[in-house]
């Protein structure tokens, strides 16, 4: 079941990944992530890793960490509103 969330909640998670975990998310990459109507934990995680030049298939520990942060906050899938 999709959880309804607003973009500011997702942006807060992105900011946590930047400040606490050292990820780099450029404004255009952030806007692309936030432009989805629905977003799964896997889609989000892959977007974050790829935007940092990382291969999601090779960075398993980071993949699990980012995915867990998403699912702990939103579940497996979210519907984004304004």
Order of alpha helices (4+ residues) and beta strands (2+ residues): beta-alpha-alpha-beta-alpha-alpha-beta
